[in-house]
Amino acid sequence: MNNFNPSKAIFAIQNTDQNRGVNVSISDSATFYFPTAQDMEATFNGEVEAFLYSRHSNSTNQALSNALAAMEDTEAGIVTGSGMAAITTVILHLCNSGDHLITSHTVYGGSFAFMKNWLKKVNIDVTFVDIINLDEVKAAVKPNTKMIYTETMANPLLNIADLPALADIAHSNNAKLVVDNTFTPMIVTPKHHGADIIIYSLTKFVNGKNDMVGGAILCSKEMFMDLLDLNHGTAMLLGPVMDSLRSSMVLKNLYTLHIRMQQHSKNAIFIAKKLKEKGIKVCYPGLESDKNYKLITTLMNKGYGYGGMIAMDLGTYEKGAEFLKILQEKGVGYLAVSLGYFKTLFSNSGHSTSSEVPTELQEKIGIKPGLTRFSVGLDDDIEATWAEIENTLKEIKLI
């Protein structure tokens, strides 16, 4: 385990708002004026840093970017209108036509579809591998490989990527390691394990309320400047900007993230242990019997637990669907996509968030018909929640 404290890093960021409000003011300006024409020209030339136009940034977005960069211990950050905007911006910036990247079979379905289907339009080649099989990753490297893309905790099977080993493979081949850390904010700091760029869907745990959509790119100052270059910066020219009102919302929620991650983790490990005791096939990296336990324990920061995500195999799609329907009727949570909400969210992965992955490939990589994903909520009485889950399992004869 590591001693880095991402929450402490966020709280160390000072609010420099000239209005002296305890919350950062919401920037309501699309454009910003300059004292002189020479100041404007210097900003366009990149000679000075100043707000120019809100598609580039503004004070609210900058405040959120700074806080997220502190959390990830990077030099800089850019916030975007969605997680997919962050993902696509980074890929299209690092890879040109004729380049190649390596990624996992078990990335989020939207990421999979973009890399499997859309990148063909611009002649970017993608090799999908079992990202935890390092020999397979090494064998996939080509002379034109520009990136290895992974999730810290894979969606939906919850496998943990060996970030230091993947970083070694990437860097020894002059490629970048790009890590989606959406499932494990504060729990893992990818930069400390060799990641060059960290990506988030802020919609999930970071914001925690499912009332907005947003993303983030955390990186070096050099990469930040390159992404925002007026002439060739992909973040500049594609315009994946986040609205400043949404930025202010995320920033305020960010300050409770450490408390929420602790409670998500506490509740999830309780449910995971109970499921295991009842003989349900459950994947949760915080279980000592889980194949990912030793690796994530070496990667994680102290104090935040093992996360709020659980995957379980309920045998068939029909059993899983019945189980989730009853749980929703009992008020345990919602049959819905997304994660990181204060209520538990659950879905059948193969028929929802991983539906972009072809059925034959789902079977090959272990996304079973009955695979059910739980994003465990912030329930105050998790024992009562478990009682409802247990009764439902009995009701449909799964235990």
C-alpha positions as a printed Julia matrix, in Angstrom:
399×3 Matrix{Float64}:
   0.0     0.0     0.0
   1.01    3.61   -0.56
   0.87    6.57    1.8
  -0.19    9.25   -0.7
  -3.29   11.07    0.53
  -5.28   12.4    -2.45
  -7.91   13.97   -0.2
  -5.26   15.96    1.64
  -3.85   17.09   -1.72
  -7.27   18.4    -2.81
  -7.85   20.26    0.45
  -4.47   21.94    0.06
  -5.72   23.74   -3.07
  -6.61   27.29   -2.14
  -9.62   29.13   -3.5
  -8.2    32.3    -5.04
 -11.58   33.68   -6.1
 -11.35   37.47   -5.81
 -14.92   37.6    -4.51
 -13.7    35.68   -1.44
 -16.58   33.2    -1.54
 -15.84   29.86    0.09
 -17.06   28.24   -3.14
 -15.51   29.14   -6.48
 -17.65   31.55   -8.48
 -19.3    30.24  -11.63
 -17.78   31.86  -14.69
 -20.59   33.22  -16.82
 -18.4    34.53  -19.62
 -17.79   32.91  -22.98
 -15.06   35.42  -23.8
 -12.6    37.57  -21.82
 -11.23   41.05  -22.54
  -7.59   42.14  -22.57
  -6.03   45.42  -21.39
  -4.21   45.83  -24.72
  -4.04   44.32  -28.19
  -0.49   43.23  -27.36
  -1.73   41.19  -24.37
  -4.27   39.47  -26.59
  -1.62   38.65  -29.19
   0.74   37.29  -26.54
  -2.0    34.97  -25.28
  -2.74   33.71  -28.8
   0.98   33.08  -29.27
   1.19   31.08  -26.04
   3.61   33.52  -24.48
   1.38   34.2   -21.46
  -1.36   32.2   -19.77
  -4.66   34.04  -19.59
  -8.31   33.19  -20.12
  -9.21   33.86  -23.71
 -12.4    31.97  -24.54
 -14.36   29.46  -22.45
 -13.91   26.67  -24.98
 -10.28   26.76  -23.88
 -10.93   27.24  -20.15
 -12.26   29.64  -17.56
 -11.75   30.23  -13.86
 -14.33   27.63  -12.76
 -13.03   24.88  -15.03
  -9.48   25.75  -14.03
 -10.32   25.38  -10.35
 -11.79   21.91  -10.9
  -8.87   20.91  -13.14
  -6.39   22.02  -10.48
  -8.17   20.04   -7.77
  -8.33   16.88   -9.9
  -4.66   17.24  -10.83
  -3.85   17.49   -7.11
  -5.87   14.32   -6.47
  -3.97   12.46   -9.19
  -0.62   14.12   -8.39
  -0.22   15.34  -11.98
   1.0    18.71  -13.17
  -2.19   19.71  -14.99
  -5.66   18.71  -16.06
  -8.46   19.43  -18.5
 -12.15   18.88  -17.74
 -14.44   17.76  -20.56
 -18.13   17.48  -21.31
 -18.18   13.69  -20.8
 -15.95   10.74  -20.03
 -16.12    9.67  -23.66
 -14.99   13.15  -24.69
 -11.9    12.69  -22.53
 -11.23    9.21  -23.94
 -11.67   10.13  -27.59
  -9.69   13.36  -27.25
  -6.65   11.59  -25.81
  -6.71    8.75  -28.33
  -7.07   11.06  -31.32
  -4.33   13.33  -29.99
  -1.76   10.6   -29.42
  -2.57    8.47  -32.48
  -2.43    9.54  -36.12
  -3.66    7.69  -39.19
  -1.54    4.58  -39.58
  -0.74    4.29  -35.86
  -1.59    1.42  -33.53
  -2.8     1.06  -29.95
  -3.29   -1.84  -27.55
  -6.23   -2.15  -25.18
  -8.21   -4.67  -23.17
 -11.15   -6.77  -24.32
 -12.94   -5.7   -21.15
 -12.94   -1.93  -21.37
 -16.19    0.0   -20.98
 -18.55   -0.72  -23.88
 -18.42    2.83  -25.28
 -14.62    2.76  -25.27
 -14.69   -0.67  -26.93
 -17.05    0.5   -29.68
 -15.02    3.64  -30.37
 -11.78    1.71  -30.68
 -13.23   -1.33  -32.45
 -15.44    0.5   -34.94
 -14.96    4.25  -35.18
 -11.15    4.34  -35.34
 -11.31    2.37  -38.59
 -12.55    5.6   -40.21
  -9.21    7.25  -39.55
  -7.05    4.17  -40.13
  -5.94    3.72  -36.53
  -5.31    0.03  -35.8
  -6.33   -1.51  -32.47
  -5.32   -4.82  -30.91
  -7.57   -6.11  -28.14
  -5.85   -8.33  -25.6
  -6.28   -9.89  -22.18
  -4.65   -6.94  -20.43
  -3.68   -9.0   -17.36
  -1.73  -11.42  -19.58
   1.5    -9.46  -19.92
   2.97  -11.86  -22.48
  -0.05  -11.23  -24.69
   0.41   -7.48  -24.28
   4.1    -7.7   -25.2
   3.31   -9.84  -28.25
   0.8    -7.23  -29.47
   3.35   -4.41  -29.63
   4.18   -3.15  -33.12
   6.71   -0.59  -34.38
   3.84    1.92  -34.78
   2.28    1.31  -31.33
   1.66    4.68  -29.7
  -0.44    3.74  -26.68
  -1.44    1.06  -24.23
  -4.91    1.89  -22.91
  -6.32    0.22  -19.83
  -8.7     0.66  -16.93
  -7.26    0.33  -13.43
 -10.24   -1.85  -12.51
 -11.77   -3.41  -15.6
 -15.4    -2.94  -16.51
 -17.26   -5.24  -15.82
 -15.08   -8.14  -14.59
 -13.16   -6.01  -12.05
  -9.76   -7.39  -13.01
  -6.9    -5.17  -11.86
  -4.31   -4.0   -14.38
  -0.65   -4.39  -13.45
   0.1    -0.71  -14.06
   3.87   -0.81  -13.35
   4.36   -3.73  -15.73
   2.22   -2.13  -18.44
   4.15    1.13  -18.01
   7.42   -0.74  -18.52
   6.1    -2.34  -21.72
   4.78    0.97  -23.03
   7.83    3.06  -22.21
  10.32    0.51  -23.5
   8.52    0.81  -26.85
   8.23    4.63  -26.84
   4.5     4.43  -26.22
   2.27    6.08  -23.61
   0.31    4.32  -20.88
  -3.2     5.8   -20.66
  -5.29    4.72  -17.66
  -9.02    5.13  -17.06
  -9.31    5.41  -13.26
 -13.09    5.92  -13.1
 -13.76    2.94  -10.8
 -10.95    3.7    -8.35
 -10.6     7.42   -7.57
  -8.42    8.01   -4.49
  -7.96    4.24   -4.13
  -5.24    4.08   -6.82
  -3.04    6.9    -8.12
  -2.0     5.64  -11.59
   0.75    8.22  -12.08
   2.64    6.68   -9.16
   2.71    3.4   -11.07
   3.91    4.74  -14.41
   0.79    6.07  -16.12
   1.38    9.01  -18.47
  -2.24   10.16  -18.76
  -5.2     9.49  -16.47
  -8.8     9.67  -17.68
 -12.04    9.96  -15.74
 -15.72    9.88  -16.26
 -16.55   12.43  -13.57
 -20.19   11.4   -13.86
 -19.52    8.39  -11.65
 -17.88    8.28   -8.2
 -16.17   11.67   -8.44
 -19.41   13.63   -8.72
 -21.48   10.95   -7.06
 -24.99   12.26   -7.73
 -25.79   11.21  -11.3
 -27.0    14.74  -12.0
 -24.43   15.64  -14.65
 -22.11   14.21  -17.29
 -18.43   15.1   -17.36
 -14.89   13.87  -17.88
 -11.29   14.74  -17.17
  -7.79   14.33  -18.57
  -4.95   14.5   -16.03
  -1.44   14.79  -17.41
   1.9    16.58  -17.53
   2.14   20.3   -18.17
   3.73   19.54  -21.55
   0.83   17.31  -22.56
  -1.64   19.88  -21.27
  -0.13   22.62  -23.42
  -0.05   20.33  -26.43
  -3.72   19.36  -26.05
  -4.66   23.05  -25.92
  -2.38   24.28  -28.7
  -4.31   26.7   -30.89
  -3.17   25.09  -34.13
  -3.11   21.35  -33.49
  -4.35   20.7   -29.95
  -7.1    18.1   -30.03
  -8.79   19.37  -26.87
  -8.71   22.86  -28.35
  -9.98   22.01  -31.82
 -12.6    19.35  -31.05
 -14.12   21.52  -28.31
 -15.05   18.93  -25.65
 -15.53   21.68  -23.05
 -17.37   21.24  -19.76
 -19.99   23.82  -18.79
 -18.78   25.97  -15.91
 -21.96   25.41  -13.88
 -21.3    21.66  -14.0
 -17.66   22.24  -13.05
 -18.69   24.1    -9.93
 -21.01   21.22   -8.97
 -18.3    18.59   -9.38
 -15.77   20.68   -7.48
 -18.02   20.95   -4.43
 -18.75   17.2    -4.51
 -15.06   16.4    -4.87
 -14.45   17.5    -1.29
 -16.62   14.68    0.06
 -15.2    12.01   -2.25
 -12.9    10.52    0.41
 -15.84    9.97    2.78
 -18.0     8.5     0.03
 -15.3     6.13   -1.25
 -14.76    4.84    2.28
 -18.47    4.13    2.7
 -18.88    2.61   -0.78
 -15.95    0.31    0.01
 -17.22   -0.58    3.49
 -20.64   -1.53    2.15
 -19.31   -3.38   -0.9
 -16.95   -5.64    1.04
 -19.75   -6.47    3.47
 -22.07   -7.53    0.63
 -19.27   -9.36   -1.23
 -18.39  -11.44    1.85
 -22.03  -12.33    2.43
 -22.5   -13.38   -1.2
 -19.39  -15.55   -1.03
 -20.6   -17.18    2.2
 -23.84  -18.1     0.39
 -21.97  -19.74   -2.48
 -22.6   -17.04   -5.1
 -19.77  -16.62   -7.61
 -18.61  -13.12   -6.75
 -15.77  -10.91   -7.98
 -14.56   -8.26   -5.54
 -10.86   -7.35   -5.37
 -11.11   -6.71   -1.62
 -11.76  -10.4    -0.87
  -8.53  -12.14    0.1
  -9.6   -15.11   -2.04
  -9.98  -12.9    -5.14
  -7.26  -13.31   -7.77
  -6.77   -9.54   -7.88
  -6.39   -9.01   -4.13
  -2.6    -9.09   -3.89
  -2.04   -6.8    -6.88
  -4.53   -4.11   -5.92
  -3.22   -4.15   -2.36
   0.25   -3.24   -3.67
  -1.17   -0.44   -5.84
  -3.7     1.19   -3.53
  -3.48    4.19   -1.24
  -4.25    3.6     2.42
  -7.62    4.44    3.89
 -10.09    4.25    1.01
 -10.87    0.55    0.82
 -11.23   -1.58   -2.3
 -14.03    0.27   -4.03
 -17.77    0.07   -4.45
 -18.04   -2.3    -7.42
 -19.1    -5.95   -7.23
 -19.65   -8.45  -10.05
 -21.51  -11.7    -9.53
 -22.52  -14.59  -11.77
 -26.17  -15.55  -11.27
 -26.1   -18.31  -13.87
 -28.54  -17.13  -16.52
 -29.7   -13.81  -17.9
 -33.28  -14.67  -16.92
 -32.37  -15.31  -13.27
 -30.29  -12.16  -13.15
 -33.07  -10.06  -14.68
 -35.62  -11.44  -12.2
 -33.27  -10.8    -9.29
 -32.66   -7.17  -10.26
 -36.33   -6.47  -10.93
 -37.31   -7.69   -7.46
 -34.49   -5.77   -5.77
 -35.7    -2.58   -7.44
 -39.27   -3.27   -6.3
 -37.98   -3.71   -2.73
 -36.16   -0.38   -2.88
 -32.65   -1.83   -2.63
 -31.54    0.24   -5.62
 -32.21    0.97   -9.25
 -31.99   -1.18  -12.36
 -29.87    1.38  -14.18
 -26.52    1.91  -15.82
 -23.78    4.14  -14.41
 -22.17    3.83  -10.98
 -20.95    5.76   -7.97
 -24.44    6.95   -6.97
 -25.61    7.2    -3.34
 -28.18    4.49   -4.08
 -27.11    1.08   -5.34
 -27.24    0.7    -9.12
 -27.29   -2.7   -10.8
 -27.47   -4.14  -14.31
 -26.71   -7.19  -16.41
 -23.41   -6.22  -18.02
 -23.69   -8.24  -21.23
 -27.08   -6.71  -22.0
 -26.22   -3.14  -21.0
 -22.85   -1.45  -20.45
 -20.94   -4.17  -22.33
 -23.57   -4.81  -25.0
 -21.26   -3.29  -27.64
 -18.97   -6.31  -27.15
 -20.07   -9.1   -29.54
 -21.75  -12.06  -27.82
 -19.1   -14.54  -28.96
 -16.36  -12.33  -27.53
 -18.29  -11.84  -24.28
 -18.31  -15.6   -23.84
 -14.61  -15.89  -24.61
 -13.48  -13.24  -22.14
 -15.76  -14.27  -19.31
 -18.77  -11.94  -19.5
 -21.29  -14.66  -18.69
 -25.02  -14.36  -19.47
 -25.79  -14.07  -15.76
 -23.02  -11.58  -14.93
 -24.53   -8.86  -12.8
 -22.74   -5.65  -11.83
 -23.47   -3.87   -8.56
 -22.38   -0.33   -7.77
 -22.99   -0.49   -4.04
 -24.48    2.65   -2.55
 -23.98    4.62    0.64
 -26.57    2.73    2.67
 -26.42    3.54    6.38
 -27.84    0.13    7.39
 -26.05   -2.28    5.07
 -27.22   -5.28    7.12
 -30.83   -4.43    6.3
 -29.84   -4.12    2.63
 -28.21   -7.54    2.78
 -31.34   -9.04    4.33
 -33.36   -7.92    1.3
 -30.72   -9.28   -1.1
 -30.56  -12.6     0.76
 -34.34  -12.98    0.82
 -34.49  -12.26   -2.91
 -31.82  -14.86   -3.64
 -33.87  -17.37   -1.7
 -37.09  -16.28   -3.38
 -35.78  -17.07   -6.86
 -33.94  -20.18   -5.62
 -30.37  -18.99   -6.18
 -29.44  -20.03   -2.62
